[in-house]
Structure formats: structure tokens, C-alpha cells
Amino acid sequence: MRVSIHKHISDPEQFKQQLLSWSQQFREVVFLDSNSYPQAYSSFDFLLAVDAFTSLKTDFQNAFEDLKQYQQTTKDWLFGYLSYDLKNDVEDLKSDNFDGLDFPDLFFFQPKKIFILKDNQLEIQYLFLCDDELEDDFDEIMQTQNYSFVTLSRVEVQQRISKDSYIEKVNKMLHHIHVGDMYEANFCMEFFAENAEINPLEKFQKLNEISQAPFSVFFKNNKQYLLSASPERYLKKVGEKIISQPIKGTSKRSSDPVEDEKSRQFLESDAKERAENIMITDLVRNDLSHTAQKGSVEVAELCKIYSFLQVHQMISTVTSKLDVQYSAVDVLKTTFPMGSMTGAPKISVMKIIENLEETKRGLYSGAVGYFTPEGDFDFNVVIRSILYNQESKYVSFSVGSAITSLSDPEKEYEECLLKAKAMHEVLQ
């Protein structure tokens, strides 16, 4: 079905920029970048897929069944996303909040052309229908100059929820916790700009440069863009092994090494942050058990501190072995939306946050990733991300924090601003 060849790349960083620039001619683009971050489960340094041969675009109704049929029928590489609002396919829920972006709830495509780089080795995979273009394309990429950007007008970012309103809403959430409706919830707010004209590739490159996150994504579907510097893996499947790495717990970095280490140690020992992480780890264990072989769910890492350019994060790693009666898409359906972006108990929390948040999450707190021809997959969590509808000129990014009984509304607000810092910097 595909022709595959290998090339040696002497300067991977330069080639990355050439590849990204070359890709902009296509209607569909997914670029996944690990930014050479040291991680145990990495499959490549970066990967590019372009130009849809077939695709699936749908709203939430019956979305996971449609995806299962598409994946099992195609048996090829598929790239795309699951939006947060697929929760309405899994449970009796709804999404009635304002949506300024208007992305489909689910979109996947089978690319004609794929480039996978690991160390200095590039693998190129083209469908047979266009394999005669491979060498010409490679020559064109190697001769591509870095994309030249036209400076556009300044983006005026607005905050959807005021500080006073945010604190009032968090206090309502604390009331829900105190009366036993929930234990923990991820509460999010949007920052946005209207009539905004941006260069999506330029903004992605800036965001990626200041974050260098292991699950970064440049995604394009015609006029719809995701520019993501996500540090979080939602779910990966390798053979029968399933890996989930939820993040809960954040502290800021400092240019002063002593202060930076203090911040890291504070996060490591903070009782509230650990409680948040352990609650979500327990939720993920429960989610994975629905499709796991009996007794195979394990916590490989609990509350480990990982450091990124902008923040320190507390991450746990949960693994399981897939029971043969379940498909790859079954694992996604029974764990989605991810616990780190919802809370516990999951269904009750999703109803409460729908009532208190003021915008539809859409692709934010959803997942972007891929299926391999063998039925394996890898998906990130869409956080630390800018979303852009070029047609309506609407730019959006959202941030959130975990609300528990120990939460101080003022501190949760400050955490949201910390997480928003990189996106603000890129847009302004």
C-alpha cells in the first residue's frame, strides 16, 4: 500500500524547518514534534503527515463507532483529533456553551505522504498512487528556504471570565465538593481575540521554541489550525501495552538555579498537588481497567517531577495490557475525555463544569495523534495550545487548574495565568 525509503539527514533541525515550510502548500497537515525531550516511550523525534487521500469528519453522534469502522477498514496510518465534546457520544451529556471556533467534533485523515525522523534517519512513506513524486518532493524540501513571514497587526487578547467571576465560580465548585457532588474538577477559562490575522506557522514556531514540549503539534485542516506545545500524553498503545501519563501539579521555573530547585522541591512535597495527582491516577487506573487483562493495570510512576522550559509538572504513568476482545478505539472510548482534564467522579464533574464554564471546549482538552497500520496509536492532551479559525479570524486559547477541597481560588487563578503566559507571549 505504501512505498518506504530511508535517507540520512545530517542537520535534523534545519530539515525540520524546511519540512514544515514545504508542508504549508497542503490542505491537511499534522506535524508532531517531541523536541528531543527525554521520554521513555518516544517513537520518533518528529513526524509529518500531509495531503488526505481519505478522511473522516463528523459531529459527536456515533463518532467512536464511525472512527472504529474507519480505522479497521483503512488499516493504514491515520492522523487527526478527538474533541472534548465527544463526551456527548460516550455519556448522556451536552455542550451548549458559546463556540467561536466551529471545528468538527472529530477529524481524521489518511495521508498520502509521511516523513518520520529518528536521530539522523529519515523514513519516507508514500501511498503507491503518488510514489513517483517522492524523490522530486525530497529534492524540493532540501531546497526550501525558511518560510518568510509578513508582519500582521497586533492581536488584542481578551479574557472571557474576569478575575472576580473566576473566584466566584471556583467558590461554587468548592460548595459542590463540600456537599459531596465531586472530589476534584478541572475548571477552564478562555482567552480569545476577534478579527485576528496571524501567521499560524510563525506562531507555532515561536510557541514551540519557548516551550519545547514533548507532544507539540502543528495541525491544519484547510482554514482551521491547532498550534500546540503540550507536555502531556493522553494514551499510547504499543501491541497489547497501554500507557497513560496524566499531569496534575504545576510550579513555575526560575532563572535562578537555587529558586528553581526550591520550586521543584515545593511541588514534589506539596500535599494538595500530590492529592490532585493521586486522585486522577486512581481515575485513570479505573478507566484502563475497562479494557485491560485482569490484574494488568499498574502504576509505573507516581507523582514524578518533570521539568519543562516554562514550568515543573507532576506526572504519573499508568500502564495496562489490552484484553484481546477490545479494539484500539474501544480503549479511547472508555477513557475519554481524559481524567486530568475532567475530574472525579467524571460524569458528575463534566455536568458541573459545563454549567460553570462559559465556552465550549472543543479541541481544547481533547487529543491529537495517530493510528499506525498495525492498530497502535499515540495521542497527546490538547493543552498549552492556540486554536485559530482563519476564515472567521477567531483566535482562542484556554487554561485550567484542578479544584479540590484544599483549593485557594486566588492561587488557582494565578496558576491559570502562569499556564497562559507562553500563549500570551506568542500572540502579543
FENZILIN-V55699 format. One line per field, one symbol per residue. ss: DSSP state (2 for helix, 1 for strand, 0 for the rest). A space follows every 50 residues. Layout:
ss: ???
This chain:
ss: 01111111000222222222222000011111100000000000011111 11111111000022222222222200011111022222220000000100 00000111111111111100111111122222222222222220000000 00000001100022222222222222220000011111111110000002 22222222222000111111100111111100111111001111101111 11000022222222222220222222222222222222200100000111 11111110001111111111110000022222222000222011022222 22222200100000001111100000111100001111100001111111 1110000022222222222222222220
